Amino acid sequence: MSFISAGNRLARLADRRIALVLPLWLAAFLAVVIPLASRPLWYDELFTYYEATAPDLHQAYARLIHTDANPPLEYLLVRGSIALFGDSPLAVRIPSVAAFLCASLVLFAVVRKRLGAVYGLTALGFLWSTIFMYYAAEARSYALLLAFSSIAMACWLRAAGKGKVTWAHGGLSASLAGMLLSHCFAAASIGAFILGQAVHDLRARTADRWSWIALMLPLPAVTLYLPLFHNVKWFIYPPAFQASWRSLAAAYLAPLGPVILLLLIVLLCLPRPPGGATIQELATPDEMAFVAGTLLVPLTIVLALMWAKVAFWPRYGIVSALGVSLLLTFLVAYKSNRAPWAGVLAAVLLLGNFCAVHHILGGKPERLSTAYREILPDLPFVAASGLTFMEMDHREPAGFVSRLHYLTDREAATRYAHATIFETFPVLRQWFPIRATVEPYREFVVRHDCFLVIATPGYPEDWLLDKLKDDGAELRLLEREATGYKDRDLFLVSLKGANCPRTP
């Protein structure tokens, strides 16, 4: 039996017995995601955790509007998950795992209806091979935004051109509202639906009134963002992190990864068999416009953040993962003339790549050290980074946290790092149960002439080491160890004239 005939038989089996095949892909997904979702919470996720674990909903709302810039839906879901499954990192991330899985299944269903089951599995492989897969196991609202976007896509495809109100119109409005209640950048993603609908109406030479009503109805939810924006408007971000034209490379290339980029190049170079299906037979112009709209989401966000002079991270454009997955899947179908064996080959290769990459990246865990706790334990312990400080405050035992400090100095932060992201920690302590000490730099150095600092020299957001050097302090590297935090270098700091103890 030839490879092609075997592939075609497997494709027919998948079409007839998808209930037997799809669970294999879902099992691989869970085998990768569950260990990721069980790791300790990091800085961003602690905002979700503290807002979700407030004593009551009134306190949860107060924490939200004073500390974060995202709408409340994610925090409510995490609150419910903790109530059901207990307080653990996995329970905090269950809503994100479920949301990403939902997005995957909706994407599979949409592609399967058009091209068959194996191409639906190919679309899953492309989605899971992007860097956005990581956000299936992160307790922030990116996976939730992707889930609602995929549901909105499925509803829009059913609703467009119906000429009357259907359940799909209601689903479209509800899922768009879910997007807007999930993340502050959801509004940029709605543009993809507007672009697709506009192209649809131009082709039909008539306005689809009910689809436009469904698209516009949720937009007032954007007003919920207004009281949240004051939490970020006073921040200064380091130039290395600010949105710029260089951010576009991060937005479009980094999320794909080398395997998908290589596959894209191969697909573009492959000759197409004669007499194959046209592009219009695979996707309508309005569907192609929607895909193009999703791919424009990162560009839209980068331009907006360049104007606002704030930071950009590729995860902000997670909705583009839908467009990438659809585009690459349809490119495989177009280049192979929808050959079933080609879908099988692509699906299996992508699943193998997904499993292999995550097995390599998550192979033997790094051996973490807690030796920093025992080094000169009578000295204050200062975290130069707000990231490390918040994570240590959450994870470390009470005895260690009692000597943990974060130092604030807006002038020094602006001068040395051009970053004031963590200068709001005194306000944060009013809302979050932070156990460690936050105090001004000037007050701390008056009382302590010998102390420990854990830091990463040269990190863009951090200013403390440079400030200490300019103030004449002596910094001696004591340890460089895998701590499980961003920072690994432990310094003994001696101010002028100090007689600091020596390490054993």
WOTASUL-V430152 format. One record per residue. N is the residue number from 1. RES is the residue in three letters. PSI is psi in degrees with one decimal (NA if undefined). D_FIRST is the distance of its C-alpha to the first C-alpha in whole Angstrom. Layout:
# WOTASUL-V430152
n: <N;N>
res: <RES;RES>
psi: <PSI;PSI>
d_first: <D_FIRST;D_FIRST>
This chain:
# WOTASUL-V430152
n: <1;2;3;4;5;6;7;8;9;10;11;12;13;14;15;16;17;18;19;20;21;22;23;24;25;26;27;28;29;30;31;32;33;34;35;36;37;38;39;40;41;42;43;44;45;46;47;48;49;50;51;52;53;54;55;56;57;58;59;60;61;62;63;64;65;66;67;68;69;70;71;72;73;74;75;76;77;78;79;80;81;82;83;84;85;86;87;88;89;90;91;92;93;94;95;96;97;98;99;100;101;102;103;104;105;106;107;108;109;110;111;112;113;114;115;116;117;118;119;120;121;122;123;124;125;126;127;128;129;130;131;132;133;134;135;136;137;138;139;140;141;142;143;144;145;146;147;148;149;150;151;152;153;154;155;156;157;158;159;160;161;162;163;164;165;166;167;168;169;170;171;172;173;174;175;176;177;178;179;180;181;182;183;184;185;186;187;188;189;190;191;192;193;194;195;196;197;198;199;200;201;202;203;204;205;206;207;208;209;210;211;212;213;214;215;216;217;218;219;220;221;222;223;224;225;226;227;228;229;230;231;232;233;234;235;236;237;238;239;240;241;242;243;244;245;246;247;248;249;250;251;252;253;254;255;256;257;258;259;260;261;262;263;264;265;266;267;268;269;270;271;272;273;274;275;276;277;278;279;280;281;282;283;284;285;286;287;288;289;290;291;292;293;294;295;296;297;298;299;300;301;302;303;304;305;306;307;308;309;310;311;312;313;314;315;316;317;318;319;320;321;322;323;324;325;326;327;328;329;330;331;332;333;334;335;336;337;338;339;340;341;342;343;344;345;346;347;348;349;350;351;352;353;354;355;356;357;358;359;360;361;362;363;364;365;366;367;368;369;370;371;372;373;374;375;376;377;378;379;380;381;382;383;384;385;386;387;388;389;390;391;392;393;394;395;396;397;398;399;400;401;402;403;404;405;406;407;408;409;410;411;412;413;414;415;416;417;418;419;420;421;422;423;424;425;426;427;428;429;430;431;432;433;434;435;436;437;438;439;440;441;442;443;444;445;446;447;448;449;450;451;452;453;454;455;456;457;458;459;460;461;462;463;464;465;466;467;468;469;470;471;472;473;474;475;476;477;478;479;480;481;482;483;484;485;486;487;488;489;490;491;492;493;494;495;496;497;498;499;500;501;502;503;504>
res: <MET;SER;PHE;ILE;SER;ALA;GLY;ASN;ARG;LEU;ALA;ARG;LEU;ALA;ASP;ARG;ARG;ILE;ALA;LEU;VAL;LEU;PRO;LEU;TRP;LEU;ALA;ALA;PHE;LEU;ALA;VAL;VAL;ILE;PRO;LEU;ALA;SER;ARG;PRO;LEU;TRP;TYR;ASP;GLU;LEU;PHE;THR;TYR;TYR;GLU;ALA;THR;ALA;PRO;ASP;LEU;HIS;GLN;ALA;TYR;ALA;ARG;LEU;ILE;HIS;THR;ASP;ALA;ASN;PRO;PRO;LEU;GLU;TYR;LEU;LEU;VAL;ARG;GLY;SER;ILE;ALA;LEU;PHE;GLY;ASP;SER;PRO;LEU;ALA;VAL;ARG;ILE;PRO;SER;VAL;ALA;ALA;PHE;LEU;CYS;ALA;SER;LEU;VAL;LEU;PHE;ALA;VAL;VAL;ARG;LYS;ARG;LEU;GLY;ALA;VAL;TYR;GLY;LEU;THR;ALA;LEU;GLY;PHE;LEU;TRP;SER;THR;ILE;PHE;MET;TYR;TYR;ALA;ALA;GLU;ALA;ARG;SER;TYR;ALA;LEU;LEU;LEU;ALA;PHE;SER;SER;ILE;ALA;MET;ALA;CYS;TRP;LEU;ARG;ALA;ALA;GLY;LYS;GLY;LYS;VAL;THR;TRP;ALA;HIS;GLY;GLY;LEU;SER;ALA;SER;LEU;ALA;GLY;MET;LEU;LEU;SER;HIS;CYS;PHE;ALA;ALA;ALA;SER;ILE;GLY;ALA;PHE;ILE;LEU;GLY;GLN;ALA;VAL;HIS;ASP;LEU;ARG;ALA;ARG;THR;ALA;ASP;ARG;TRP;SER;TRP;ILE;ALA;LEU;MET;LEU;PRO;LEU;PRO;ALA;VAL;THR;LEU;TYR;LEU;PRO;LEU;PHE;HIS;ASN;VAL;LYS;TRP;PHE;ILE;TYR;PRO;PRO;ALA;PHE;GLN;ALA;SER;TRP;ARG;SER;LEU;ALA;ALA;ALA;TYR;LEU;ALA;PRO;LEU;GLY;PRO;VAL;ILE;LEU;LEU;LEU;LEU;ILE;VAL;LEU;LEU;CYS;LEU;PRO;ARG;PRO;PRO;GLY;GLY;ALA;THR;ILE;GLN;GLU;LEU;ALA;THR;PRO;ASP;GLU;MET;ALA;PHE;VAL;ALA;GLY;THR;LEU;LEU;VAL;PRO;LEU;THR;ILE;VAL;LEU;ALA;LEU;MET;TRP;ALA;LYS;VAL;ALA;PHE;TRP;PRO;ARG;TYR;GLY;ILE;VAL;SER;ALA;LEU;GLY;VAL;SER;LEU;LEU;LEU;THR;PHE;LEU;VAL;ALA;TYR;LYS;SER;ASN;ARG;ALA;PRO;TRP;ALA;GLY;VAL;LEU;ALA;ALA;VAL;LEU;LEU;LEU;GLY;ASN;PHE;CYS;ALA;VAL;HIS;HIS;ILE;LEU;GLY;GLY;LYS;PRO;GLU;ARG;LEU;SER;THR;ALA;TYR;ARG;GLU;ILE;LEU;PRO;ASP;LEU;PRO;PHE;VAL;ALA;ALA;SER;GLY;LEU;THR;PHE;MET;GLU;MET;ASP;HIS;ARG;GLU;PRO;ALA;GLY;PHE;VAL;SER;ARG;LEU;HIS;TYR;LEU;THR;ASP;ARG;GLU;ALA;ALA;THR;ARG;TYR;ALA;HIS;ALA;THR;ILE;PHE;GLU;THR;PHE;PRO;VAL;LEU;ARG;GLN;TRP;PHE;PRO;ILE;ARG;ALA;THR;VAL;GLU;PRO;TYR;ARG;GLU;PHE;VAL;VAL;ARG;HIS;ASP;CYS;PHE;LEU;VAL;ILE;ALA;THR;PRO;GLY;TYR;PRO;GLU;ASP;TRP;LEU;LEU;ASP;LYS;LEU;LYS;ASP;ASP;GLY;ALA;GLU;LEU;ARG;LEU;LEU;GLU;ARG;GLU;ALA;THR;GLY;TYR;LYS;ASP;ARG;ASP;LEU;PHE;LEU;VAL;SER;LEU;LYS;GLY;ALA;ASN;CYS;PRO;ARG;THR;PRO>
psi: <129.3;162.6;-41.1;-44.6;-36.7;-41.1;-40.1;-37.9;-40.4;-37.1;-41.6;-38.1;-42.6;-38.5;-38.5;-32.9;51.4;-26.7;-18.5;-29.2;-46.6;-39.8;-27.2;-41.9;-41.9;-35.8;-40.3;-40.8;-51.2;-34.8;-31.0;-42.9;-39.8;-46.9;-39.3;-40.4;-7.0;-3.3;164.9;151.7;142.8;-179.4;-56.5;-41.2;-25.1;-29.2;-46.7;-45.8;-48.5;-34.5;-35.1;-23.7;18.5;152.6;-34.0;174.0;-32.1;-45.4;-37.1;-43.0;-41.3;-43.0;-41.5;-52.5;-14.6;-10.8;-14.7;172.1;9.2;152.4;174.0;-6.8;-45.2;-41.5;-35.3;-40.8;-40.6;-39.1;-44.4;-38.5;-42.2;-38.7;-34.7;-41.7;-0.5;171.3;98.3;158.7;-39.6;-43.9;-38.0;-29.7;-4.9;-42.8;-37.7;-41.5;-47.3;-39.0;-44.0;-37.7;-40.3;-46.8;-40.3;-44.5;-38.2;-44.4;-44.3;-46.5;-41.0;-46.1;-38.1;-41.5;-32.7;-41.7;-8.6;167.3;-41.4;-31.7;-28.8;-41.6;-33.5;-42.8;-40.5;-43.8;-41.3;-44.4;-45.1;-15.8;-5.6;164.0;-19.2;-16.1;-31.2;-29.5;0.4;-19.8;35.1;132.2;55.9;177.4;14.9;-45.5;-36.5;-42.0;-42.9;-40.1;-49.4;-33.8;-41.1;-40.2;-42.7;-39.3;-48.0;-41.5;-40.7;-40.3;-33.5;-32.7;-34.0;127.9;7.4;-30.3;-2.7;164.4;131.2;173.4;-27.6;-33.1;-43.0;-41.6;-36.7;-48.6;-44.3;-41.7;-34.5;-39.8;-39.7;-39.1;-48.6;-26.6;-0.2;-43.5;146.1;-16.2;9.5;-31.9;-35.1;-30.5;-27.2;-23.4;-30.0;-39.8;-39.1;-42.9;-45.7;-41.7;-37.6;-43.3;-39.7;-45.8;-33.9;-39.7;-39.7;-13.8;31.6;149.0;130.4;89.2;-46.1;-33.9;-38.8;-38.6;-43.7;-35.5;-37.3;-26.5;-40.4;-9.6;-31.5;-17.8;-17.2;-28.0;-19.4;-21.7;-24.7;-47.7;-10.5;-25.3;-22.6;-15.0;-17.1;-9.7;-20.6;0.3;144.7;130.7;143.8;145.1;-33.1;-24.5;-12.6;147.2;135.4;179.5;-27.7;-24.2;-24.7;-35.0;-43.0;-35.4;-34.9;-26.4;-48.0;-42.1;-25.9;-41.7;160.6;-34.4;-46.6;-38.9;-42.1;-43.7;-38.4;-44.3;-43.6;-44.6;-40.8;-29.8;-21.9;137.7;153.2;136.1;144.4;149.9;17.2;172.8;144.9;165.1;-38.7;-26.0;-21.6;-36.3;139.2;161.2;-37.0;-33.8;-39.9;-35.6;-39.1;-45.7;-44.3;-38.5;-40.1;-34.8;-19.3;-9.3;-49.4;-40.0;-44.9;-45.1;-41.9;-45.9;-42.2;-40.9;-27.2;-42.5;-39.2;-10.1;48.2;176.1;151.6;136.9;141.8;-28.0;-22.0;-27.4;34.2;-26.5;-24.4;-17.6;-32.8;-48.2;-42.3;-46.5;-43.8;-45.5;-47.3;-36.8;-44.8;-27.2;-40.6;-46.0;-39.9;-45.2;-26.1;4.7;42.0;29.1;127.1;-40.0;-33.7;-38.1;-41.0;-46.9;-47.3;-43.6;-44.6;-42.8;-42.7;-38.7;-42.3;-41.5;-43.7;-48.9;-42.2;-45.3;-45.7;-26.2;-40.4;-47.8;-35.2;23.4;-122.5;120.2;146.2;135.5;116.5;144.8;143.5;23.6;-26.6;-25.0;-29.6;-7.5;118.5;62.5;-8.4;-7.4;150.5;148.1;114.7;129.8;120.6;-27.1;136.4;-29.2;-51.9;-40.2;-49.8;-40.7;-40.9;-42.9;-35.0;-37.1;-32.4;155.2;159.1;-37.9;-39.5;-42.1;-27.4;-19.9;8.6;134.4;150.8;133.4;136.4;145.2;95.6;-38.5;-45.6;-39.2;-40.0;-40.9;-46.6;-37.9;-11.1;44.4;126.3;25.1;-38.0;5.8;-7.3;6.9;-36.2;-36.7;-40.1;-36.3;-22.4;-22.5;-30.3;148.8;62.3;125.3;-32.0;-179.4;132.5;123.6;160.7;144.2;-46.4;-39.8;-37.8;-47.0;-18.3;-35.2;-21.2;120.9;-5.6;129.0;166.6;146.0;128.5;128.4;171.1;103.2;132.7;0.6;133.1;-35.0;-12.0;140.7;-14.7;-45.6;-43.1;-40.7;-44.4;-42.1;-44.1;-26.6;5.7;13.1;151.0;127.7;121.8;122.2;121.8;-42.2;148.3;108.0;157.4;107.0;-14.9;-1.1;174.1;-41.2;141.9;-15.6;124.9;122.4;145.6;122.3;127.2;116.6;169.0;128.7;3.1;143.1;84.1;149.5;154.2;151.2;150.1;NA>
d_first: <0;4;7;8;7;6;10;11;10;12;15;16;16;19;20;21;21;23;26;23;22;25;27;24;26;29;29;28;31;34;33;34;37;39;40;40;43;44;46;50;51;52;55;53;52;55;57;54;55;59;59;57;59;62;65;65;63;67;66;62;63;66;64;61;64;66;63;59;58;56;56;56;53;51;54;55;51;51;55;53;50;53;55;52;50;53;54;51;49;46;48;49;46;44;45;43;40;40;41;38;36;37;37;33;32;34;32;29;30;32;28;26;29;28;25;23;22;20;22;25;24;24;27;28;26;29;32;31;31;34;37;39;36;39;41;40;42;45;48;49;48;45;42;45;45;41;41;44;42;39;40;43;40;38;42;43;39;40;44;44;46;46;50;51;51;48;47;45;48;49;46;46;50;50;47;49;52;49;48;52;53;51;51;54;51;50;52;50;47;48;49;45;45;49;47;44;47;49;46;45;49;49;46;48;51;53;53;51;54;52;50;52;55;52;51;55;56;55;56;60;58;58;62;61;60;64;65;62;63;66;64;62;65;67;64;64;61;60;59;56;55;57;54;54;52;50;49;47;45;45;44;41;40;40;39;35;35;33;30;30;32;30;27;29;30;27;26;29;28;25;25;24;22;25;26;25;27;30;32;34;31;30;33;37;39;41;38;38;41;41;38;41;43;42;41;45;46;46;48;50;51;52;54;56;56;57;60;61;61;59;55;52;49;45;45;47;45;42;42;40;37;36;36;34;31;31;32;29;27;28;27;24;23;25;24;20;22;21;17;16;13;16;18;16;16;20;20;19;20;24;24;23;26;28;28;28;31;33;32;34;37;38;37;40;43;46;49;52;55;58;61;62;64;66;67;71;70;74;73;72;68;67;64;64;61;61;57;58;61;60;57;59;62;59;58;60;63;66;68;66;66;70;70;67;69;68;70;71;72;72;73;72;68;69;70;68;65;65;64;65;63;64;68;67;67;70;70;66;68;70;67;65;65;66;67;68;71;70;74;75;74;78;79;77;78;82;81;78;79;76;73;69;66;63;61;59;61;60;58;59;60;62;66;68;67;69;72;72;72;75;77;77;75;74;70;69;65;65;62;58;56;53;54;52;54;54;57;57;60;63;66;70;72;76;78;81;83;81;81;78;77;74;71;71>
